[in-house]
Amino acid sequence: MMVQLIKPTVNLQPAYLSFYEEWKASEEMMVPWVIEKDPSDFPNMVQSLLDAEKGIGLRENFVPDSTYWLVDEEYRILGVVNIRHTLSDYLFKAGGHIGYGVRPSERQKGYATKMLELALEETKKLGINPVLVCCDAVNLASDKTIRNNGGVEDIDFVEDNGNVIKRYWIG
């Protein structure tokens, strides 16, 4: 599996729009939250992702974060990962340092596990240790992905609008 994480770039607009449109068509919740951003002004969307890494233009109660696209050899976008540099109160309870998602047609192929592994390399560069990763209790695939990357379940869980969120520490 030859995949890598790359920073968002306007050069991959067609690949990103394919990823985005597939996800929209699935009518699933968009995870991580950054893929909810409207790509109609693509250069502006990419710039906002790059600015967030430097803490520029953050919404209230948001923290600096780095977004990466998981691409294959043909630079098809298979998934997106978002790394939060610090934890707000909300992120400590229910969001964690890392959020990730794989496009619907590419799931169950090991990409999430690899993407989280690569994201953990990036958290080391940022000096984040230990790393908190969260998932919905019903999301068995994400639970397995986190455990495959060394996640140790926290005894505390969070209930958010009736949804149980499990918390894992890595590092």
C-alpha positions in Angstrom: 0.0 0.0 0.0 1.8 3.1 -1.3 0.1 6.0 0.4 1.3 9.2 1.9 0.0 12.3 3.7 0.3 15.6 1.9 -0.7 19.1 2.8 -3.7 20.5 0.9 -2.8 22.0 -2.4 -4.8 23.6 -5.2 -3.0 21.3 -7.6 -5.3 18.5 -6.6 -8.6 20.3 -7.0 -10.2 17.6 -9.3 -9.1 14.8 -7.0 -10.4 16.6 -3.9 -13.7 17.5 -5.6 -14.1 13.8 -6.5 -13.5 12.9 -2.8 -15.9 15.6 -1.6 -18.7 14.8 -4.0 -18.5 11.1 -3.2 -18.8 11.9 0.5 -21.7 14.3 0.0 -23.6 11.8 -2.1 -23.2 9.2 0.7 -25.2 11.6 3.0 -23.0 10.5 5.9 -21.7 12.9 8.5 -18.5 14.4 7.2 -15.5 13.4 9.3 -13.2 15.1 10.1 -15.1 18.4 10.3 -12.7 20.2 7.8 -14.2 18.3 4.9 -17.5 20.2 5.5 -15.8 23.3 4.2 -17.4 24.5 0.9 -14.9 23.8 -1.9 -16.6 26.1 -4.4 -13.8 28.7 -4.0 -11.1 26.0 -3.9 -8.0 28.2 -3.5 -9.6 30.0 -0.6 -10.6 26.7 1.1 -7.1 25.4 0.7 -5.6 28.6 2.1 -8.0 28.5 5.1 -6.7 25.0 5.9 -3.1 26.1 5.6 -3.8 29.2 7.7 -5.4 27.1 10.5 -2.1 25.4 11.1 -0.6 28.8 11.9 -3.6 29.8 14.1 -4.8 32.4 11.5 -8.5 33.0 11.0 -9.6 30.4 13.6 -13.3 30.4 14.7 -14.0 31.1 18.4 -13.0 28.2 20.7 -11.0 26.5 17.9 -7.3 25.6 18.2 -4.6 25.5 15.6 -4.8 22.3 13.5 -3.0 20.7 10.6 -5.0 19.0 7.8 -3.5 16.3 5.5 -4.8 14.4 2.6 -4.1 10.7 2.2 -3.2 10.1 -1.4 -2.2 7.0 -3.4 0.4 6.8 -6.2 -2.0 8.4 -8.6 -2.7 11.3 -6.2 -6.3 10.1 -5.7 -7.5 11.4 -2.3 -8.4 8.5 -0.2 -9.0 10.2 3.1 -8.4 13.3 5.2 -6.9 13.6 8.7 -7.0 16.7 10.9 -4.5 17.1 13.8 -5.4 19.5 16.6 -2.2 21.0 18.1 -3.8 21.5 21.6 -7.0 20.4 23.2 -9.9 22.8 24.1 -12.3 21.6 26.8 -14.6 20.1 24.1 -11.7 18.4 22.3 -10.5 16.9 25.6 -13.9 15.4 26.2 -15.1 14.3 22.8 -12.9 15.3 19.9 -9.3 14.4 20.6 -6.1 15.4 18.9 -6.8 13.5 15.6 -9.9 13.2 13.5 -9.9 11.2 10.3 -12.1 9.8 7.6 -11.8 7.6 4.5 -13.9 8.1 1.4 -16.8 5.7 1.3 -15.6 3.6 -1.7 -12.2 3.0 -0.1 -13.1 1.8 3.3 -12.2 -1.6 4.7 -8.9 -1.6 2.9 -6.6 -0.6 5.7 -6.3 3.1 4.8 -7.7 4.4 8.1 -5.1 2.4 10.1 -2.3 3.6 7.8 -3.6 7.2 7.9 -3.7 7.2 11.7 -0.2 5.7 11.8 1.1 8.5 9.5 -0.8 11.1 11.5 0.9 9.9 14.7 4.3 10.6 13.1 3.1 14.1 12.6 2.0 14.5 16.2 5.5 13.5 17.3 6.9 16.3 15.2 4.5 18.7 16.9 5.5 17.4 20.4 2.1 16.0 21.2 2.4 13.2 23.6 0.2 11.4 24.7 -2.3 11.7 21.8 -6.0 11.5 22.5 -8.1 9.9 19.7 -11.9 9.6 20.1 -14.6 7.7 18.2 -18.3 6.9 18.6 -18.8 3.7 20.6 -20.9 2.3 17.7 -18.0 2.9 15.2 -16.3 -0.5 15.4 -14.1 0.1 12.5 -12.6 3.2 14.0 -12.3 1.5 17.4 -10.2 -1.2 15.7 -8.1 1.4 13.8 -7.3 3.2 17.0 -6.4 0.0 18.9 -4.3 -1.2 15.9 -2.2 2.0 16.4 -1.7 1.4 20.1 -4.7 3.1 21.5 -5.5 2.3 25.1 -9.1 2.9 26.1 -9.7 5.6 28.7 -12.1 4.5 31.5 -14.0 7.7 31.0 -16.4 8.0 28.1 -18.5 11.0 27.1 -22.2 11.1 26.3 -22.9 13.8 23.7 -26.6 14.2 22.8 -27.2 10.5 23.5 -24.2 9.4 21.6 -21.5 7.6 23.5 -17.9 8.7 22.6 -15.0 6.4 23.5 -11.6 8.0 24.3 -8.2 6.4 23.6 -4.7 7.5 24.5 -1.7 6.7 22.4 1.9 7.3 23.4 
